[in-house]
């Protein structure tokens, strides 16, 4: 029997590439299961095989446990066939403590038909686990890399790709380029985006729609990118239809756009061909978001552009003839440009932009005339110089306002004082409008809290930091829709800091 065990281990290890230790462990487990059937299902056994001779010994085992703790646990049961209390264990092994294992050698079962069958099942399982582990180990470091394979199987909603060495990738419907057709045996490239553990083996999730695939393909086709002479600083895709990438170089001798296009378009065409004919616009990156947006809107020409830093949006004016091209089919061009730049883009004609600017200017002029008690000419000059809020007039550096033609220190000081008075009056009126509830000092003084927001929260019965800590992000956004989701989450986390401190103190007290 000992020779048979060694032969089984040797042959399976050589055939499947599984370590001998794993296989010896599988046979030991199988023999332990067979021993349990002989002596009793509730007993526990350990089998030890000599790796050199194949001979083995069997030991019955008892774990030293605390019966009181087990009985107190509703989900656990005492097993007297495989567990000893400390007192029981010490009668067999003086000095035994909790966690020890008491062993007694027993007669080993033969490596017969039943044990061999069990061993076979365990070995098969161990081989599968080892193969899965090998796949995970081989591909974990390759997540977010481009991989190649052959189409192995076509499903209704997915494509199975053979990556070689017993590894298979899956392309689900959302990761397939629309209207792309494959046949069994076709070779393809895709991005490895995720490894999901699964009972049947790890699933290597592939994608041909990820924007990172566009970037990686350009790295393959354009040596200057892989050598970091040219950088791709942004990418946006409408898979299978159109894409945009923004490129930059610090080498003044190189045209980054031309290098990516290639001679007669050879490089960009190679990437496009890999992506089912996806049309690719290559634009020059610019650190100025307005200029980057103008570049990204190509081939449409931009007549004027206005940035709103507060809303992170841009109003883009184009000629009437350019409007359709700027928007693109189904809004595709402006959507990709917005995705590439990270700004919300509003496309309009020059006439619409002029009307909007005039309406906004009129609104600002009226506000300044009323709040600062100035005539229309002074208010118009302030607006023309780019001032749109009372806060800007009240708090921008004195020199910046004095730089306006016709404004001296006396005029500027008076305007600043009037702006501050108007802001104070507005704040008092706002607090009175919020009702009788007043925010507690801890809420008012909380880091990141603004006075107006604190009073608004108090009007909704959120008076203390504790009250704010109990809110969820959607609840806080409902109170103040102007808050961003990130800022709402940050405020709630700040309010919960005392909770975390108390939990840490309790944990430390428990440990002591």
C-alpha positions in Angstrom: 0.0 0.0 0.0 2.9 2.4 0.8 4.3 1.9 -2.7 0.9 2.5 -4.2 0.6 5.8 -2.4 4.0 6.9 -3.6 3.1 5.9 -7.2 -0.2 7.8 -7.1 1.5 11.0 -5.8 4.3 10.7 -8.3 2.1 10.3 -11.4 -0.5 12.9 -10.5 2.1 15.4 -9.5 3.9 15.0 -12.8 0.7 15.0 -14.9 -1.1 17.9 -13.2 1.8 20.0 -12.0 0.6 19.9 -8.4 3.1 19.8 -5.6 3.6 16.4 -3.9 2.8 18.0 -0.5 -0.6 18.9 -1.7 -1.3 15.4 -2.9 0.1 13.8 0.3 -2.3 16.1 2.2 -5.2 15.0 0.1 -4.5 11.3 0.8 -4.1 12.0 4.5 -7.5 13.7 4.5 -9.0 10.8 2.6 -7.6 8.2 5.1 -8.8 10.3 8.0 -12.3 10.3 6.5 -12.1 6.5 6.1 -10.9 6.1 9.7 -13.9 8.2 10.9 -16.3 5.8 9.2 -14.6 2.9 11.1 -14.4 4.4 14.6 -17.3 6.9 14.6 -18.4 9.9 12.7 -18.0 12.3 15.6 -14.4 11.4 16.4 -11.5 13.3 14.8 -8.4 11.8 13.4 -5.1 12.8 11.9 -3.1 10.7 9.5 0.6 11.2 8.9 2.3 9.8 5.8 6.0 9.4 5.6 7.0 11.3 2.4 9.9 9.0 1.8 8.5 5.5 2.4 4.8 6.0 2.0 4.0 4.4 5.3 1.5 6.1 7.5 0.2 6.3 11.1 -3.2 7.3 12.5 -3.9 9.3 15.6 -7.2 10.1 17.3 -7.3 13.7 18.4 -9.2 15.7 21.1 -9.1 19.5 21.2 -8.8 21.1 24.6 -11.7 23.6 24.9 -13.8 25.5 27.4 -17.1 23.7 27.6 -18.8 26.7 29.3 -18.0 29.0 26.3 -19.3 26.5 23.8 -22.5 25.9 25.7 -23.0 29.7 25.8 -22.8 29.9 22.0 -26.2 29.0 20.5 -24.6 28.0 17.2 -22.0 25.6 18.7 -22.3 22.2 20.4 -20.0 20.3 22.7 -18.5 17.1 21.0 -17.3 14.8 23.7 -15.9 12.5 21.0 -13.4 15.1 19.9 -13.2 17.6 22.7 -11.8 17.5 26.2 -12.1 20.0 29.0 -8.8 21.2 30.6 -9.3 18.8 33.6 -10.0 15.9 31.3 -6.9 16.7 29.1 -4.6 17.0 32.1 -5.4 13.5 33.2 -3.9 12.3 29.9 -1.3 15.1 29.5 -0.2 16.9 32.6 0.2 20.6 32.0 -2.3 20.7 29.1 -3.9 24.1 28.4 -6.7 25.5 26.3 -5.9 25.2 22.6 -3.8 22.1 23.0 -4.5 18.9 21.0 -4.4 15.5 22.8 -3.4 12.6 20.5 -3.6 8.8 20.8 -2.3 6.4 18.1 -4.9 4.0 16.8 -4.8 1.2 14.2 -4.7 2.6 10.7 -7.2 1.6 8.0 -5.9 0.0 4.8 -5.6 2.1 1.7 -8.3 0.0 0.1 -11.1 0.6 -2.4 -13.1 3.1 -0.3 -10.1 5.0 0.9 -8.7 5.1 -2.6 -12.0 6.4 -4.0 -12.2 9.1 -1.4 -8.6 10.0 -2.0 -9.3 10.3 -5.7 -12.2 12.7 -5.1 -10.1 14.7 -2.7 -7.1 14.7 -5.1 -9.3 15.9 -8.0 -10.6 18.7 -5.7 -7.1 19.6 -4.6 -5.9 19.6 -8.3 -8.7 21.9 -9.2 -8.0 24.2 -6.3 -4.3 24.2 -7.2 -5.1 25.0 -10.9 -7.3 27.9 -9.8 -4.6 29.2 -7.4 -2.1 29.0 -10.3 -4.5 31.0 -12.6 -5.1 33.6 -9.9 -1.4 33.9 -9.1 -0.5 34.2 -12.8 -3.1 36.9 -13.5 -3.4 38.9 -10.3 -0.4 41.1 -11.3 -1.9 41.5 -14.8 -5.2 43.2 -13.8 -5.6 46.4 -16.0 -3.3 44.9 -18.6 -4.0 44.0 -22.2 -4.3 40.2 -22.7 -4.7 38.1 -25.9 -6.6 34.9 -26.4 -8.7 32.8 -28.7 -12.5 32.6 -28.8 -13.4 29.3 -27.2 -17.2 29.5 -26.8 -20.0 31.8 -27.8 -22.9 32.2 -25.4 -26.0 34.3 -25.7 -24.7 37.0 -23.4 -21.0 36.3 -23.3 -17.8 35.2 -25.1 -15.4 32.7 -23.4 -11.8 33.4 -24.3 -9.0 30.8 -24.0 -6.0 32.7 -22.6 -3.8 29.5 -22.5 -2.4 27.5 -19.6 -5.9 26.4 -18.4 -7.0 30.1 -18.0 -10.2 31.3 -19.5 -11.5 34.9 -19.7 -15.1 36.0 -20.0 -16.4 38.9 -22.0 -20.0 39.8 -20.9 -22.4 41.8 -23.0 -21.7 45.1 -21.2 -18.0 44.6 -22.0 -18.5 43.8 -25.7 -18.3 46.5 -28.4 -21.9 46.8 -29.9 -22.5 45.0 -33.1 -19.1 43.3 -32.9 -19.2 39.7 -34.2 -16.8 36.9 -33.2 -16.4 33.2 -34.3 -14.9 30.3 -32.5 -11.2 30.4 -33.1 -10.9 34.1 -33.7 -8.1 35.9 -31.9 -8.8 39.0 -29.9 -7.3 41.4 -27.4 -9.1 42.8 -24.3 -8.4 44.4 -21.0 -8.3 42.2 -17.8 -10.4 44.4 -15.5 -11.2 42.1 -12.6 -10.7 38.6 -11.1 -13.8 37.2 -9.4 -13.5 34.2 -7.1 -16.0 31.5 -8.0 -16.8 28.0 -6.8 -16.1 26.7 -10.3 -12.9 28.6 -10.6 -11.8 32.2 -10.8 -13.5 34.3 -13.4 -11.1 36.5 -15.4 -13.4 39.4 -16.4 -12.3 41.0 -19.7 -13.5 44.2 -21.3 -13.2 45.7 -24.8 -15.2 48.8 -23.9 -12.9 50.1 -21.1 -11.2 53.4 -22.0 -8.0 52.0 -20.6 -8.0 49.6 -23.6 -7.8 52.5 -25.9 -4.8 53.8 -24.0 -3.0 50.5 -23.9 -3.5 49.9 -27.7 -1.9 53.3 -28.4 1.0 52.2 -26.1 1.5 49.2 -28.3 1.3 51.1 -31.6 3.1 54.3 -30.6 6.6 53.6 -29.2 6.9 57.2 -28.0 4.1 56.5 -25.5 5.6 53.3 -24.1 8.9 55.2 -23.7 7.1 58.1 -21.8 8.1 60.6 -24.4 4.4 61.2 -25.1 1.8 61.0 -22.4 -1.9 60.2 -22.8 -3.5 62.4 -20.1 -7.2 61.8 -20.9 -9.4 59.5 -22.8 -13.1 59.2 -23.5 -15.0 56.5 -25.5 -18.3 55.7 -27.1 -17.3 52.0 -27.7 -17.4 51.0 -31.4 -18.4 54.5 -32.5 -16.1 57.3 -31.5 -13.4 58.2 -29.0 -11.1 61.1 -28.0 -7.7 61.1 -26.4 -5.6 64.0 -25.2 -1.8 63.8 -25.6 1.1 65.8 -24.4 4.9 65.8 -24.7 7.7 67.7 -23.0 9.9 67.3 -26.0 9.5 70.3 -28.2 10.9 68.4 -31.2 8.0 66.0 -31.3 4.4 66.6 -32.5 2.4 64.4 -30.1 -0.7 64.4 -32.3 1.2 63.6 -35.5 3.1 60.8 -33.7 -0.1 59.1 -32.6 -1.7 59.5 -36.0 1.4 58.0 -37.8 2.4 58.0 -41.4 -0.7 58.3 -43.5 -2.7 57.5 -40.4 -1.2 54.1 -40.0 -1.0 54.1 -36.2 -4.4 55.4 -35.4 -5.9 53.2 -38.1 -4.4 50.1 -36.4 -6.0 51.0 -33.1 -9.3 51.8 -34.8 -9.2 48.5 -36.6 -8.7 46.6 -33.3 -11.8 48.4 -31.9 -14.3 47.6 -34.7 -13.6 50.7 -36.6 -14.0 53.2 -33.7 -13.3 56.7 -35.0 -10.6 58.3 -32.8 -10.0 62.1 -32.4 -6.5 62.9 -31.1 -6.3 66.3 -29.4 -3.5 68.3 -27.8 -3.6 68.4 -24.0 -3.5 71.8 -22.3 -3.3 72.6 -18.6 -5.8 75.4 -19.2 -9.2 73.8 -19.0 -10.7 76.3 -21.4 -8.1 75.7 -24.1 -8.3 71.9 -23.5 -12.1 72.1 -24.1 -11.6 74.1 -27.3 -9.2 71.4 -28.5 -11.5 68.6 -27.4 -14.5 70.1 -29.3 -12.6 69.6 -32.6 -13.5 69.4 -35.4 -16.1 72.0 -34.4 -14.7 75.6 -34.0 -15.5 77.4 -30.7 -16.3 81.1 -31.0 -16.2 81.9 -27.2 -16.1 80.1 -23.9 -17.2 81.2 -20.4 -16.1 79.2 -17.3 -18.1 78.9 -14.1 -15.7 77.6 -11.4 -18.4 77.2 -8.8 -20.6 74.8 -10.9 -17.6 73.4 -12.8 -19.4 74.1 -16.1 -18.6 76.0 -19.3 -20.8 77.8 -21.7 -19.5 77.3 -25.2 -20.7 79.5 -28.1 -20.4 78.4 -31.7 -21.7 79.8 -35.0 -25.0 78.6 -36.2 -23.3 76.7 -39.0 -21.1 74.9 -36.4 -23.8 74.0 -33.9 -24.8 70.6 -35.3 -21.1 69.6 -35.6 -20.3 70.8 -32.1 -23.1 68.8 -30.6 -22.5 65.7 -32.7 -24.9 62.9 -33.6 -27.0 62.2 -30.5 -24.9 64.7 -28.6 -21.8 62.4 -29.0 -19.2 65.1 -29.7 -20.0 67.3 -26.7 -20.5 64.3 -24.4 -17.1 62.9 -25.3 -15.5 66.3 -24.9 -17.1 66.8 -21.5 -15.9 63.4 -20.4 -12.4 64.1 -21.6 -12.1 67.5 -19.9 -14.1 66.7 -16.8 -16.4 69.8 -17.1 -20.1 70.1 -17.8 -20.4 71.7 -21.3 -23.4 73.8 -22.5 -23.4 74.3 -26.2 -25.2 77.4 -27.6 -25.1 79.7 -30.6 -23.3 83.1 -30.4 -26.7 84.8 -30.4 -27.9 82.7 -27.4 -24.6 83.3 -25.6 -24.9 87.0 -26.1 -28.5 87.0 -24.8 -27.6 84.9 -21.7 -24.6 87.2 -21.0 -26.8 90.3 -21.3 -29.4 88.8 -19.0 -26.9 87.8 -16.4 -25.2 91.2 -16.6 -28.5 92.9 -16.1 -29.2 90.8 -13.1 -25.8 91.5 -11.5 -26.2 95.2 -12.2 -29.6 95.3 -10.6 -28.3 93.5 -7.5 -25.4 95.8 -7.1 -27.5 98.9 -7.6 -29.9 97.8 -4.9 -27.3 96.3 -2.4 -24.6 99.0 -2.8 -26.9 102.0 -3.4 -25.0 103.0 -6.6 -26.1 104.2 -10.0 -26.3 102.0 -13.1 -23.0 103.2 -14.5 -21.0 102.2 -11.4 -22.7 98.8 -11.2 -22.1 98.2 -14.9 -18.4 99.0 -14.5 -18.1 96.4 -11.7 -19.8 93.8 -13.8 -17.7 94.5 -16.8 -14.6 94.1 -14.6 -15.8 90.6 -13.7 -17.4 91.1 -10.3 -20.5 89.1 -9.8 -21.0 88.8 -6.1 -21.0 91.1 -3.0 -18.4 88.8 -1.4 -16.0 89.6 -4.2 -16.4 93.3 -3.8 -16.1 93.0 0.0 -13.1 90.8 0.3 -10.9 90.8 -2.8 -7.6 92.7 -2.3 -8.0 96.5 -2.2 -5.5 96.9 -5.0 -7.5 94.8 -7.4 -10.6 97.0 -7.1 -8.6 100.2 -7.2 -7.1 99.0 -10.5 -10.5 99.8 -12.2 -10.2 103.1 -14.1 -11.8 106.0 -12.3 -11.9 104.2 -8.9 -9.8 105.7 -6.1 -9.2 104.5 -2.5 -12.1 106.5 -1.1 -14.6 105.1 -3.6 -13.3 101.5 -3.2 -13.3 101.7 0.6 -16.9 103.0 0.6 -18.0 100.2 -1.8 -16.3 97.5 0.3 -18.0 98.8 3.5 -21.4 98.9 1.8 -20.9 95.3 0.5 -20.0 94.1 4.0 -23.0 95.8 5.5 -25.3 94.3 2.8 -23.8 90.8 3.5 -24.4 91.2 7.2 -28.0 92.4 6.7 -28.6 89.4 4.4 -27.1 86.9 7.0 -29.3 88.3 9.8 -32.4 88.2 7.7 -31.5 84.6 6.6 -31.1 83.5 10.3 -34.4 85.1 11.2 -36.2 83.4 8.3 -34.9 80.0 9.4 -37.1 80.1 12.6 -36.6 80.0 16.3 -34.3 77.0 16.5 -30.7 77.9 17.0 -27.7 75.6 16.3 -25.7 74.5 19.3 -22.2 75.8 19.8 -20.6 72.5 18.9 -22.4 72.5 15.5 -21.5 76.1 14.8 -17.9 75.6 15.7 -17.5 72.2 13.9 -14.7 72.2 11.4 -16.0 72.7 7.9 -19.4 74.1 9.1 -20.7 77.4 7.7 -23.0 79.7 9.8 -25.7 79.8 7.2 -25.7 76.0 6.8 -25.8 75.5 10.6 -28.9 77.7 10.9 -30.5 75.9 8.0 -29.9 72.5 9.7 -31.3 73.9 13.0 -34.5 74.8 11.2 -34.8 71.1 10.4 -34.3 70.0 14.0 -30.6 69.2 13.4 -29.2 71.3 16.3 -26.1 69.5 17.6 -23.2 67.6 16.1 -24.9 64.4 17.5 -28.0 65.2 15.4 -25.9 65.7 12.3 -24.0 62.5 12.9 -27.2 60.5 12.9 -28.1 61.7 9.4 -27.4 59.8 6.2 -26.0 61.6 3.1 -29.3 61.6 1.2 -31.1 63.1 4.3 -28.5 65.9 4.5 -28.8 66.6 0.7 -32.5 66.8 1.1 -32.1 69.6 3.7 -29.5 71.5 1.5 -29.6 70.3 -2.2 -26.8 72.7 -3.0 -24.3 70.6 -1.1 -22.2 68.2 -3.1 -22.4 64.5 -2.1 -18.7 64.5 -1.2 -19.0 67.5 1.1 -22.2 66.1 2.7 -20.3 62.8 3.5 -17.3 64.7 4.9 -19.5 66.8 7.2 -21.3 63.7 8.6 -18.0 61.9 9.1 -16.7 64.9 11.0 -19.7 65.0 13.2 -19.2 61.2 13.9 -15.6 61.6 15.1 -16.7 61.7 18.8 -18.4 58.3 18.2 -15.1 56.8 16.8 -13.2 58.2 19.8 -15.6 56.6 22.3 -15.4 53.3 20.5 -11.6 53.4 20.5 -11.6 54.2 24.3 -14.1 51.3 24.9 -11.9 48.9 22.9 -8.8 50.0 24.9 -10.6 49.6 28.2 -11.8 46.1 27.2 -8.2 45.1 26.2 -6.8 46.4 29.5 
